Amino acid sequence: MSVVPQLPLALRYPQDERLETFIGAPDGALAQLRAIAVGAAHDWVYLEGAPGTGKTHQALAMCSLAEQAGRQPTYLPLKAVVGRTRAALESLEGRDLVALDGLDAVAGQREDEVALFDFHNRARAAGITLLYTAQHAPNQLGLVLPDLRSRLQQCVRVVLQPLDDEGRAAVLRERAARRGLAIDEAAIEWLLTRTGRELGSLVSLLDWLDRESLAAQRRITVPFLRQVLEDGPHLL
């Protein structure tokens, strides 16, 4: 039986996680990732960035785009298979694109690193496209296998930077517009100055506000935020 986590399609490829909805990518990166996802380019990718910079967003987006192009992608969060990485990777033979999210989870685990190294070589021989994500560059991951570090350093490296407040505001506007959610500009500024600024938390908060707004049949304004957040302080 495959040990790869069976993720629902809605979770694997959520509508918000698309390349066209990504804000703040380095110049030219989205076009390059798009070409790789659909098979028009054959580079392998190493996505690097701090938590909340959108690595998982881009990994899921590339899988979605590959599937739309008729390819067979798989998204695998490595933290879910620590200690059994070899078995998980062996079940991915024959895929067209494999996104391995979160190398940090297996760095320093020799057996997992050897499994990754072996799969990397098999994938190269089979023409499988690989996408890696990690918080740090290969030489800063704490890998114990020099050969794996060398292979990772040969990938195209895309470094994602944390968004500033203007970028975070743009993400909130775009996601609100996609949901048909009415939110005042003052409410966005209020959120950015009075709540946590980690992007994933902000997006989760926006999802919650969407439900609260729909239930109350109200536009999201500063008074509305003050009212509902008093009842949900755990979201701050």
C-alpha positions as CSV (number, residue, x, y, z in Angstrom):
1,M,0.0,0.0,0.0
2,S,1.3,3.5,-0.9
3,V,2.5,5.6,2.1
4,V,2.1,8.8,0.2
5,P,-0.6,10.9,2.0
6,Q,-3.8,10.8,0.0
7,L,-4.8,14.4,-0.1
8,P,-8.3,15.5,-1.3
9,L,-8.2,17.4,-4.6
10,A,-9.6,20.5,-2.9
11,L,-6.7,20.4,-0.5
12,R,-4.0,19.5,-3.0
13,Y,-4.9,22.1,-5.6
14,P,-7.0,24.8,-3.9
15,Q,-8.2,27.6,-6.2
16,D,-6.2,30.3,-4.4
17,E,-2.9,28.4,-4.9
18,R,-2.2,29.3,-8.5
19,L,0.8,30.8,-10.2
20,E,-1.4,33.7,-11.4
21,T,-2.5,34.5,-7.8
22,F,1.1,34.6,-6.5
23,I,2.3,38.0,-5.5
24,G,5.9,39.0,-5.0
25,A,7.8,36.4,-7.1
26,P,11.2,37.4,-8.4
27,D,11.2,38.8,-11.9
28,G,10.8,36.1,-14.6
29,A,10.3,33.3,-12.0
30,L,6.6,32.7,-12.7
31,A,7.1,32.3,-16.4
32,Q,10.0,29.9,-15.8
33,L,8.0,27.8,-13.3
34,R,5.0,27.7,-15.7
35,A,7.2,26.4,-18.5
36,I,8.6,23.7,-16.2
37,A,5.2,22.7,-14.9
38,V,3.8,22.1,-18.4
39,G,6.9,20.4,-19.7
40,A,8.0,23.1,-22.0
41,A,11.3,23.4,-20.0
42,H,13.2,20.6,-18.3
43,D,14.9,22.4,-15.5
44,W,14.6,21.2,-11.9
45,V,13.7,23.8,-9.3
46,Y,14.8,24.5,-5.7
47,L,12.4,27.0,-4.1
48,E,13.9,28.6,-1.0
49,G,12.4,31.0,1.4
50,A,11.4,31.7,5.0
51,P,8.1,30.3,6.4
52,G,5.1,32.2,4.9
53,T,6.9,33.2,1.7
54,G,4.7,31.0,-0.5
55,K,6.8,27.9,-1.2
56,T,3.8,25.5,-0.7
57,H,1.6,27.9,-2.7
58,Q,4.0,27.6,-5.7
59,A,4.5,23.8,-5.3
60,L,0.7,23.2,-5.4
61,A,0.3,25.7,-8.2
62,M,2.8,23.9,-10.3
63,C,1.1,20.5,-9.7
64,S,-2.2,22.0,-10.6
65,L,-0.8,23.5,-13.8
66,A,0.9,20.3,-14.7
67,E,-2.4,18.4,-14.3
68,Q,-4.2,20.9,-16.5
69,A,-1.5,20.2,-19.2
70,G,-2.3,16.5,-19.1
71,R,0.7,15.5,-17.0
72,Q,0.7,13.4,-13.9
73,P,2.0,15.4,-10.9
74,T,2.3,14.5,-7.2
75,Y,2.7,16.8,-4.2
76,L,4.5,15.3,-1.2
77,P,5.0,17.1,2.1
78,L,8.2,15.5,3.4
79,K,7.3,16.1,7.1
80,A,4.6,13.5,6.6
81,V,7.0,10.7,5.6
82,V,10.1,11.3,7.9
83,G,11.6,7.9,8.6
84,R,9.8,6.3,5.7
85,T,10.9,8.5,2.8
86,R,12.2,5.6,0.7
87,A,8.8,3.8,0.6
88,A,7.0,7.0,-0.2
89,L,9.3,7.9,-3.1
90,E,9.2,4.4,-4.5
91,S,5.5,4.8,-5.0
92,L,6.0,7.9,-7.2
93,E,7.8,6.1,-10.0
94,G,6.2,7.0,-13.3
95,R,4.9,10.5,-12.4
96,D,5.7,13.4,-14.6
97,L,6.3,16.0,-11.9
98,V,7.0,15.5,-8.2
99,A,6.9,18.4,-5.7
100,L,8.9,17.6,-2.6
101,D,7.8,20.2,0.0
102,G,9.9,20.9,3.1
103,L,13.4,19.4,2.8
104,D,14.1,20.8,6.2
105,A,12.0,18.0,7.7
106,V,14.4,15.3,6.6
107,A,17.7,17.2,6.7
108,G,20.1,15.3,9.0
109,Q,18.2,12.1,8.7
110,R,20.7,9.9,6.9
111,E,18.4,7.2,5.7
112,D,15.9,9.7,4.4
113,E,18.7,11.7,2.7
114,V,20.0,8.5,1.0
115,A,16.4,7.8,-0.2
116,L,16.2,11.3,-1.7
117,F,19.5,11.0,-3.4
118,D,18.6,7.6,-5.0
119,F,15.2,9.0,-6.1
120,H,16.8,12.1,-7.5
121,N,19.1,10.0,-9.7
122,R,16.2,7.7,-10.8
123,A,14.0,10.7,-11.6
124,R,16.8,12.2,-13.7
125,A,17.1,9.0,-15.7
126,A,13.4,8.6,-16.1
127,G,12.7,12.2,-17.2
128,I,10.7,13.1,-14.1
129,T,10.6,16.8,-13.2
130,L,11.5,17.5,-9.5
131,L,10.6,20.6,-7.4
132,Y,12.1,20.9,-4.0
133,T,11.2,23.5,-1.3
134,A,13.2,24.4,1.7
135,Q,13.7,27.3,4.1
136,H,17.5,27.5,3.4
137,A,20.0,27.0,0.7
138,P,21.3,23.4,0.2
139,N,24.6,24.2,1.9
140,Q,22.7,25.6,5.0
141,L,20.3,22.8,5.5
142,G,22.5,20.6,7.7
143,L,22.5,17.7,5.2
144,V,24.8,14.8,6.2
145,L,25.1,13.5,2.6
146,P,27.4,15.6,0.5
147,D,26.3,14.0,-2.7
148,L,22.7,15.0,-2.1
149,R,23.8,18.6,-1.3
150,S,25.7,18.6,-4.6
151,R,22.6,17.4,-6.6
152,L,20.4,20.1,-5.0
153,Q,22.9,22.8,-5.8
154,Q,22.5,21.9,-9.5
155,C,18.8,22.8,-9.5
156,V,17.5,26.2,-10.7
157,R,17.3,28.2,-7.4
158,V,14.3,30.6,-6.8
159,V,14.5,32.6,-3.6
160,L,11.3,33.9,-2.2
161,Q,11.4,37.0,0.0
162,P,8.9,37.9,2.8
163,L,6.3,40.4,1.6
164,D,6.2,43.9,3.1
165,D,2.9,45.5,4.2
166,E,2.1,46.6,0.7
167,G,2.5,43.1,-0.6
168,R,0.5,41.6,2.2
169,A,-2.3,44.1,1.5
170,A,-2.2,43.1,-2.2
171,V,-2.6,39.5,-1.2
172,L,-5.6,40.2,1.0
173,R,-7.2,42.4,-1.8
174,E,-6.7,39.7,-4.4
175,R,-8.1,36.9,-2.3
176,A,-11.0,39.0,-1.1
177,A,-11.8,39.9,-4.8
178,R,-11.6,36.2,-5.8
179,R,-14.2,35.3,-3.1
180,G,-16.5,38.3,-3.9
181,L,-15.8,39.5,-0.4
182,A,-16.5,43.2,0.2
183,I,-13.7,44.6,2.4
184,D,-12.9,48.3,3.0
185,E,-9.3,49.5,2.4
186,A,-9.3,50.9,5.9
187,A,-10.2,47.4,7.2
188,I,-7.1,45.9,5.4
189,E,-4.9,48.6,6.9
190,W,-6.4,47.9,10.3
191,L,-5.7,44.2,10.0
192,L,-2.1,44.8,9.1
193,T,-1.4,47.1,12.0
194,R,-3.3,45.2,14.7
195,T,-3.0,41.5,14.0
196,G,-0.2,39.1,13.3
197,R,1.6,39.8,10.0
198,E,2.5,36.2,9.1
199,L,0.9,35.8,5.7
200,G,-0.5,32.3,6.3
201,S,-2.2,33.6,9.5
202,L,-3.6,36.6,7.7
203,V,-5.1,34.4,4.9
204,S,-6.6,32.1,7.5
205,L,-8.1,35.1,9.3
206,L,-9.5,36.4,6.0
207,D,-11.2,33.0,5.4
208,W,-12.8,33.3,8.9
209,L,-13.9,36.8,8.3
210,D,-15.4,35.7,5.0
211,R,-17.7,33.3,6.9
212,E,-18.5,35.8,9.6
213,S,-19.3,38.5,7.0
214,L,-21.6,36.1,5.1
215,A,-23.4,35.0,8.2
216,A,-23.9,38.6,9.3
217,Q,-24.6,39.9,5.7
218,R,-22.2,42.8,6.4
219,R,-19.4,44.4,4.5
220,I,-16.0,44.1,6.3
221,T,-15.3,47.4,7.9
222,V,-13.2,48.5,10.8
223,P,-16.3,48.5,13.2
224,F,-17.2,45.1,12.0
225,L,-13.6,43.8,12.6
226,R,-13.6,45.2,16.1
227,Q,-16.9,43.5,16.8
228,V,-16.1,40.1,15.5
229,L,-12.5,39.9,16.7
230,E,-13.7,40.5,20.3
231,D,-15.4,37.1,19.9
232,G,-12.4,35.5,18.3
233,P,-9.3,36.7,20.2
234,H,-7.5,33.4,19.4
235,L,-7.3,34.6,15.8
236,L,-5.3,37.7,16.6
